[in-house]
Amino acid sequence: MPIVVNLDVMMAKRKISLNELSERVDLTLSNLSILKTGKAKAIRFTTLEAICSALECQPGDILEFKENEKKVNAPLTRTSMTNL
Protein backbone atom coordinates (compact mmCIF):
# COMPACT_ATOMS: atom_id res chain seq x y z
CA MET A 1 0.00 0.00 0.00
CA PRO A 2 1.45 3.40 -0.90
CA ILE A 3 0.31 5.08 2.35
CA VAL A 4 2.78 4.50 5.17
CA VAL A 5 1.79 5.10 8.80
CA ASN A 6 4.60 6.60 10.88
CA LEU A 7 2.72 6.63 14.17
CA ASP A 8 5.46 4.66 15.93
CA VAL A 9 8.05 7.23 14.83
CA MET A 10 6.02 10.16 16.20
CA MET A 11 5.33 8.27 19.43
CA ALA A 12 9.06 7.67 19.88
CA LYS A 13 9.85 11.34 19.18
CA ARG A 14 7.28 12.41 21.78
CA LYS A 15 8.32 9.64 24.19
CA ILE A 16 4.76 8.41 24.63
CA SER A 17 3.64 4.82 25.05
CA LEU A 18 0.78 3.14 23.24
CA ASN A 19 -1.09 2.91 26.56
CA GLU A 20 -0.75 6.63 27.23
CA LEU A 21 -1.76 7.59 23.69
CA SER A 22 -4.73 5.23 23.93
CA GLU A 23 -5.94 7.04 27.05
CA ARG A 24 -5.37 10.50 25.56
CA VAL A 25 -7.27 9.83 22.32
CA ASP A 26 -9.86 7.48 23.81
CA LEU A 27 -9.14 4.58 21.45
CA THR A 28 -8.64 0.94 22.33
CA LEU A 29 -5.13 -0.45 22.39
CA SER A 30 -6.04 -2.90 19.65
CA ASN A 31 -7.28 -0.16 17.30
CA LEU A 32 -4.19 1.95 17.90
CA SER A 33 -1.99 -1.10 17.42
CA ILE A 34 -3.63 -1.83 14.06
CA LEU A 35 -2.95 1.74 13.01
CA LYS A 36 0.60 1.71 14.37
CA THR A 37 1.55 -1.46 12.53
CA GLY A 38 0.18 -0.17 9.23
CA LYS A 39 -2.58 -2.78 9.00
CA ALA A 40 -5.40 -0.21 9.03
CA LYS A 41 -7.31 0.31 5.79
CA ALA A 42 -8.78 3.68 6.80
CA ILE A 43 -8.74 6.32 9.53
CA ARG A 44 -11.43 8.77 10.53
CA PHE A 45 -10.52 12.43 10.46
CA THR A 46 -11.70 12.75 14.05
CA THR A 47 -9.27 10.00 15.06
CA LEU A 48 -6.45 11.60 13.10
CA GLU A 49 -7.27 14.95 14.69
CA ALA A 50 -7.19 13.47 18.19
CA ILE A 51 -3.85 11.74 17.54
CA CYS A 52 -2.33 14.91 16.08
CA SER A 53 -3.57 16.91 19.04
CA ALA A 54 -2.16 14.42 21.55
CA LEU A 55 1.20 14.20 19.77
CA GLU A 56 1.32 17.90 18.85
CA CYS A 57 2.02 17.13 15.21
CA GLN A 58 0.57 17.44 11.72
CA PRO A 59 -1.21 14.66 9.77
CA GLY A 60 1.76 14.59 7.38
CA ASP A 61 3.99 13.63 10.30
CA ILE A 62 1.94 10.47 10.73
CA LEU A 63 0.85 9.60 7.19
CA GLU A 64 3.25 9.42 4.26
CA PHE A 65 2.65 8.62 0.59
CA LYS A 66 5.23 6.42 -1.10
CA GLU A 67 5.11 5.46 -4.74
CA ASN A 68 4.94 1.76 -5.49
CA GLU A 69 8.11 0.44 -7.00
CA LYS A 70 7.56 -0.03 -10.69
CA LYS A 71 7.87 -3.57 -11.88
CA VAL A 72 10.22 -4.13 -14.75
CA ASN A 73 8.43 -6.10 -17.42
CA ALA A 74 10.25 -8.68 -19.46
CA PRO A 75 10.58 -7.75 -23.13
CA LEU A 76 7.78 -8.99 -25.34
CA THR A 77 8.59 -11.97 -27.49
CA ARG A 78 6.61 -13.54 -30.29
CA THR A 79 5.41 -16.27 -27.88
CA SER A 80 4.38 -13.87 -25.13
CA MET A 81 2.59 -11.61 -27.63
CA THR A 82 0.33 -14.47 -28.73
CA ASN A 83 -0.78 -14.93 -25.13
CA LEU A 84 -2.04 -11.34 -24.82
PyMOL commands that set and color helices and strands:
alter all, ss='L'
color gray80, all
select helices_A, chain A and resi 7-14+18-25+29-36+45-55+59-62+78-82
alter helices_A, ss='H'
color red, helices_A
select strands_A, chain A and resi 3-5+63-65
alter strands_A, ss='S'
color yellow, strands_A
deselect
rebuild
show_as cartoon
